[in-house]
Amino acid sequence: MFATSGKIDNSRLKEFLSVSVTWKVKAVFAAMLLFELYFVFFTWQRGDMVFFGLGLLTLALTAFIVMRMLDGVRILTLQKMRELGVDALSYTTSFGDQTVKVVNHSTKTTEEIPYLLLIRFVETEHFFLMKSKDGQWVPVFKDRLTPQKQEDFKKFVKSLPTQIRW
């Protein structure tokens, strides 16, 4: 079957975290930002500079909070890496008959996730990522697979009994 090993360092961590935010969270923040833009525009049109300034401040604070949330997860992960004494998290992912096995060599932990619990598949520049129902992410390192193997891998995942919507 398929198996890859690789490391997730600071630059790959940013890529990984960029896809880990769900569409629901993105939709809530987008709605907040749109409302705030609406508020700012109409207070400016009315010439109400006090509320216009408050609207701009709220807009800036919301954008700052969103960015800090994403960066905060990355910082916490980097702190954990420092505690472990590693500069990157090292993983091996392998696919069996009924489960995908994820070995985190940095924390010396192993997870076996049944295919039926996989709910999301994302392809990024360096990863194929799958998410389980309980929030576990399964990294597959694309640079460890030839272009043909990458296509074969996608076909393989589509053939698995998962809950991934294609």
Residue frames relative to the residue before (quaternion, step in Angstrom):
aa qw qx qy qz dx dy dz
M 1.0000 0.0000 0.0000 0.0000 0.00 0.00 0.00
F 0.6675 -0.4905 0.3769 0.4146 3.56 -1.18 -0.57
A 0.0883 0.7625 -0.6377 0.0640 3.54 -1.17 0.74
T 0.0219 0.7815 -0.6235 0.0100 3.55 -1.06 0.79
S 0.1473 -0.7447 0.6421 0.1070 3.52 -1.30 0.47
G 0.2164 0.7763 -0.5740 0.1454 3.53 -1.09 0.67
K 0.4270 -0.6886 0.5322 0.2456 3.51 -1.39 0.03
I 0.2329 -0.7295 0.6272 0.1420 3.51 -1.21 0.69
D 0.0684 -0.7968 0.6003 -0.0017 3.56 -0.40 1.27
N 0.7949 -0.3225 0.2099 0.4692 3.58 -1.31 -0.12
S 0.6941 0.4682 -0.2980 0.4585 3.63 0.81 -0.90
R 0.6683 0.4735 -0.2994 0.4894 3.60 0.99 -0.76
L 0.5853 0.5816 -0.3622 0.4336 3.57 1.15 -0.61
K 0.6232 0.5300 -0.3352 0.4673 3.60 1.02 -0.78
E 0.6509 0.5141 -0.3038 0.4688 3.57 0.96 -0.90
F 0.6529 0.5256 -0.2930 0.4601 3.55 0.96 -0.95
L 0.7110 0.4641 -0.2642 0.4575 3.59 0.83 -0.99
S 0.5884 0.5935 -0.3778 0.3985 3.59 1.10 -0.56
V 0.7327 0.3849 -0.2408 0.5070 3.61 1.08 -0.53
S 0.5833 0.6228 -0.3747 0.3626 3.59 1.19 -0.27
V 0.5710 0.5580 -0.3947 0.4547 3.61 1.24 -0.20
T 0.4134 -0.7420 0.4750 0.2301 3.57 -0.71 1.06
W 0.6321 -0.5403 0.3973 0.3882 3.56 -1.24 0.41
K 0.5984 0.5713 -0.3660 0.4260 3.60 1.10 -0.60
V 0.6556 0.4925 -0.3053 0.4843 3.56 0.96 -0.87
K 0.6432 0.5156 -0.3184 0.4679 3.58 0.96 -0.86
A 0.6518 0.5212 -0.3164 0.4510 3.59 0.97 -0.84
V 0.6368 0.5201 -0.3321 0.4623 3.61 0.96 -0.80
F 0.6897 0.4640 -0.2900 0.4743 3.58 0.86 -0.92
A 0.6214 0.5266 -0.3472 0.4646 3.61 1.02 -0.69
A 0.6477 0.5091 -0.3184 0.4689 3.60 0.96 -0.83
M 0.6392 0.5193 -0.3253 0.4646 3.58 0.97 -0.82
L 0.6759 0.4941 -0.2949 0.4604 3.56 0.88 -0.93
L 0.6485 0.5124 -0.3226 0.4613 3.60 0.97 -0.80
F 0.6367 0.5150 -0.3260 0.4724 3.58 0.97 -0.82
E 0.6744 0.4937 -0.2989 0.4606 3.56 0.90 -0.88
L 0.6279 0.5154 -0.3338 0.4782 3.60 1.04 -0.72
Y 0.6192 0.5368 -0.3227 0.4736 3.57 1.05 -0.82
F 0.6591 0.5113 -0.2923 0.4677 3.57 0.89 -0.98
V 0.6698 0.4979 -0.2980 0.4632 3.58 0.86 -0.96
F 0.6607 0.5200 -0.3131 0.4417 3.59 0.86 -0.93
F 0.7374 0.4313 -0.2508 0.4553 3.58 0.77 -0.98
T 0.6198 0.4972 -0.3689 0.4823 3.60 1.06 -0.45
W 0.6190 0.5239 -0.3404 0.4759 3.58 1.09 -0.63
Q 0.6404 0.5306 -0.3154 0.4571 3.60 0.99 -0.86
R 0.7010 0.4521 -0.2597 0.4864 3.59 1.02 -0.80
G 0.4600 -0.6996 0.4370 0.3285 3.57 1.24 -0.26
D 0.4581 0.6712 -0.4544 0.3648 3.57 1.23 0.34
M 0.1918 -0.8516 0.4806 0.0845 3.54 0.15 1.31
V 0.5918 0.5639 -0.3800 0.4330 3.61 1.08 -0.55
F 0.7173 0.4177 -0.2525 0.4973 3.59 0.81 -0.98
F 0.5697 0.5726 -0.3721 0.4572 3.57 1.17 -0.56
G 0.6717 0.4897 -0.2848 0.4773 3.57 0.93 -0.93
L 0.6436 0.5081 -0.3176 0.4762 3.58 1.00 -0.80
G 0.6386 0.5283 -0.3202 0.4588 3.57 1.02 -0.80
L 0.6520 0.5004 -0.3115 0.4770 3.58 0.96 -0.85
L 0.6439 0.5195 -0.3177 0.4633 3.57 0.98 -0.84
T 0.6573 0.5022 -0.3054 0.4716 3.60 0.94 -0.87
L 0.6310 0.5332 -0.3204 0.4636 3.56 1.02 -0.83
A 0.6741 0.4869 -0.2888 0.4744 3.58 0.89 -0.92
L 0.6543 0.5142 -0.3155 0.4560 3.59 0.96 -0.84
T 0.6406 0.5180 -0.3291 0.4616 3.60 0.96 -0.81
A 0.6582 0.4944 -0.3125 0.4741 3.59 0.90 -0.90
F 0.6429 0.5231 -0.3182 0.4602 3.60 1.00 -0.83
I 0.6604 0.5119 -0.3085 0.4546 3.60 0.92 -0.90
V 0.6384 0.5207 -0.3284 0.4620 3.59 0.94 -0.85
M 0.6801 0.4840 -0.2943 0.4654 3.59 0.85 -0.93
R 0.6585 0.5082 -0.3101 0.4603 3.61 0.97 -0.80
M 0.6115 0.5473 -0.3588 0.4448 3.58 1.04 -0.72
L 0.6831 0.4739 -0.2874 0.4756 3.56 0.86 -0.95
D 0.6876 0.4716 -0.2815 0.4748 3.55 0.91 -0.89
G 0.5997 0.5853 -0.3534 0.4158 3.59 1.11 -0.68
V 0.6366 0.5115 -0.3291 0.4741 3.59 0.98 -0.81
R 0.6501 0.5117 -0.3136 0.4661 3.58 0.98 -0.87
I 0.6581 0.5091 -0.3111 0.4592 3.60 0.94 -0.86
L 0.6410 0.5150 -0.3274 0.4655 3.60 0.97 -0.82
T 0.6503 0.5048 -0.3136 0.4732 3.57 1.00 -0.81
L 0.6487 0.5078 -0.3172 0.4698 3.59 0.98 -0.80
Q 0.6230 0.5260 -0.3371 0.4707 3.60 1.05 -0.71
K 0.6342 0.5215 -0.3191 0.4732 3.58 1.00 -0.84
M 0.6391 0.5208 -0.3233 0.4645 3.58 1.03 -0.82
R 0.6421 0.5156 -0.3236 0.4660 3.60 0.99 -0.81
E 0.6306 0.5330 -0.3254 0.4608 3.58 1.03 -0.83
L 0.6904 0.4617 -0.2656 0.4895 3.57 1.06 -0.78
G 0.4230 -0.7227 0.4483 0.3128 3.57 1.28 -0.30
V 0.5732 0.5649 -0.3889 0.4485 3.59 1.12 0.66
D 0.3726 -0.7198 0.5357 0.2369 3.57 -1.18 0.52
A 0.7736 0.1201 -0.0969 0.6146 3.58 1.31 -0.02
L 0.4275 -0.6664 0.5437 0.2782 3.55 -1.20 0.58
S 0.2175 -0.7998 0.5540 0.0786 3.54 -0.77 1.08
Y 0.0305 -0.8180 0.5728 -0.0437 3.56 -0.76 1.14
T 0.0848 -0.7130 0.6864 0.1153 3.49 -1.38 0.43
T 0.0811 -0.7871 0.6115 0.0080 3.54 -0.84 1.04
S 0.0551 0.7970 -0.5985 0.0598 3.58 -0.82 1.00
F 0.3196 -0.7605 0.5479 0.1388 3.53 -1.13 0.78
G 0.1535 -0.7931 0.5864 0.0596 3.52 -0.82 1.08
D 0.7786 -0.3290 0.2444 0.4753 3.55 -1.24 -0.46
Q 0.8316 0.1583 -0.0463 0.5304 3.59 0.88 -0.94
T 0.7904 0.2569 -0.1107 0.5450 3.58 1.22 -0.40
V 0.3135 -0.6645 0.6283 0.2557 3.49 -1.40 0.23
K 0.2252 -0.7846 0.5702 0.0927 3.55 -0.85 1.02
V 0.0808 -0.7873 0.6113 0.0045 3.55 -0.78 1.11
V 0.0888 -0.7843 0.6138 0.0143 3.55 -0.66 1.17
N 0.1592 -0.7498 0.6371 0.0809 3.54 -0.78 1.11
H 0.2714 -0.8035 0.5113 0.1386 3.56 -0.24 1.28
S 0.6053 0.5810 -0.3497 0.4169 3.58 1.14 -0.59
T 0.7747 0.2914 -0.1591 0.5382 3.59 0.98 -0.83
K 0.3685 -0.7560 0.4581 0.2879 3.56 1.36 -0.06
T 0.4861 0.6289 -0.4583 0.3977 3.56 0.92 0.99
T 0.1595 -0.7672 0.6160 0.0809 3.54 -1.23 0.59
E 0.0782 -0.7727 0.6294 0.0258 3.54 -0.99 0.92
E 0.1129 -0.7452 0.6511 0.0899 3.55 -1.06 0.77
I 0.0949 -0.8179 0.5675 -0.0080 3.53 -0.53 1.24
P 0.4041 -0.7083 0.5198 0.2546 3.60 -0.69 1.04
Y 0.5848 -0.6066 0.4133 0.3452 3.57 -1.01 0.80
L 0.6159 0.5805 -0.3407 0.4094 3.58 1.05 -0.75
L 0.6771 0.4902 -0.2955 0.4625 3.61 1.18 -0.42
L 0.5327 0.6204 -0.4200 0.3936 3.62 1.23 -0.07
I 0.0950 -0.8444 0.5272 -0.0038 3.57 -0.71 1.12
R 0.8045 0.1910 -0.0915 0.5550 3.62 1.15 -0.37
F 0.0906 -0.7682 0.6327 0.0360 3.56 -1.11 0.79
V 0.0092 0.7921 -0.6079 0.0543 3.57 -0.81 1.07
E 0.1600 -0.7601 0.6213 0.1034 3.54 -1.03 0.83
T 0.0663 -0.7769 0.6259 0.0157 3.57 -0.86 1.02
E 0.7590 -0.3644 0.2623 0.4715 3.54 -1.27 -0.14
H 0.8262 0.2320 -0.0885 0.5057 3.60 0.90 -0.90
F 0.7739 0.3229 -0.1531 0.5229 3.60 1.24 -0.30
F 0.1867 -0.5969 0.7400 0.2474 3.36 -1.59 0.12
L 0.0584 -0.8075 0.5870 0.0042 3.58 -0.73 1.03
M 0.0675 -0.7717 0.6313 0.0368 3.53 -1.03 0.84
K 0.2157 -0.7778 0.5813 0.1031 3.53 -1.03 0.85
S 0.3155 -0.7391 0.5659 0.1841 3.54 -1.05 0.83
K 0.7091 -0.4566 0.3321 0.4223 3.57 -1.31 0.25
D 0.7369 0.4111 -0.2392 0.4804 3.58 1.00 -0.74
G 0.6618 -0.5678 0.2936 0.3917 3.59 1.20 0.42
Q 0.4669 0.6618 -0.4568 0.3678 3.60 1.25 0.08
W 0.2317 -0.7581 0.5943 0.1360 3.56 -1.02 0.83
V 0.2241 -0.7593 0.6032 0.0966 3.53 -1.04 0.91
P 0.1446 -0.8121 0.5592 0.0829 3.62 -0.44 1.15
V 0.0574 -0.7388 0.6705 0.0366 3.54 -1.07 0.86
F 0.3228 -0.7884 0.5015 0.1504 3.56 -0.61 1.18
K 0.3741 -0.7739 0.4720 0.1960 3.55 -0.39 1.29
D 0.6532 0.5356 -0.3318 0.4199 3.61 1.00 -0.74
R 0.6238 0.5196 -0.3403 0.4744 3.59 1.27 -0.13
L 0.6921 0.4058 -0.2562 0.5392 3.56 1.35 -0.06
T 0.4683 -0.6419 0.5238 0.3069 3.56 -1.04 0.77
P 0.6695 -0.4838 0.3492 0.4425 3.63 -1.16 0.30
Q 0.6487 0.5042 -0.3235 0.4695 3.60 0.99 -0.76
K 0.6544 0.5019 -0.3104 0.4728 3.60 0.98 -0.83
Q 0.6013 0.5504 -0.3615 0.4526 3.60 1.10 -0.64
E 0.6603 0.4882 -0.3040 0.4830 3.59 0.94 -0.85
D 0.6397 0.5187 -0.3167 0.4705 3.57 1.00 -0.85
F 0.6359 0.5357 -0.3280 0.4485 3.57 1.02 -0.81
K 0.6541 0.5062 -0.3210 0.4614 3.61 0.90 -0.87
K 0.6385 0.5085 -0.3212 0.4802 3.59 1.01 -0.79
F 0.6294 0.5426 -0.3210 0.4542 3.56 1.03 -0.86
V 0.6753 0.4847 -0.3002 0.4679 3.60 0.85 -0.95
K 0.6428 0.5225 -0.3279 0.4542 3.60 0.99 -0.76
S 0.6763 0.4935 -0.2924 0.4621 3.58 1.14 -0.58
L 0.5617 0.6225 -0.3825 0.3882 3.60 1.24 -0.29
P 0.4879 -0.6460 0.4923 0.3197 3.60 -1.18 0.51
T 0.2118 0.7874 -0.5430 0.2008 3.58 0.35 1.27
Q 0.4683 -0.6301 0.5235 0.3310 3.54 -1.34 -0.12
I 0.3548 0.7371 -0.4940 0.2947 3.58 1.24 0.40
R 0.2605 -0.7443 0.5956 0.1533 3.56 -0.94 0.96
W 0.1973 -0.7783 0.5874 0.1017 3.55 -0.67 1.07
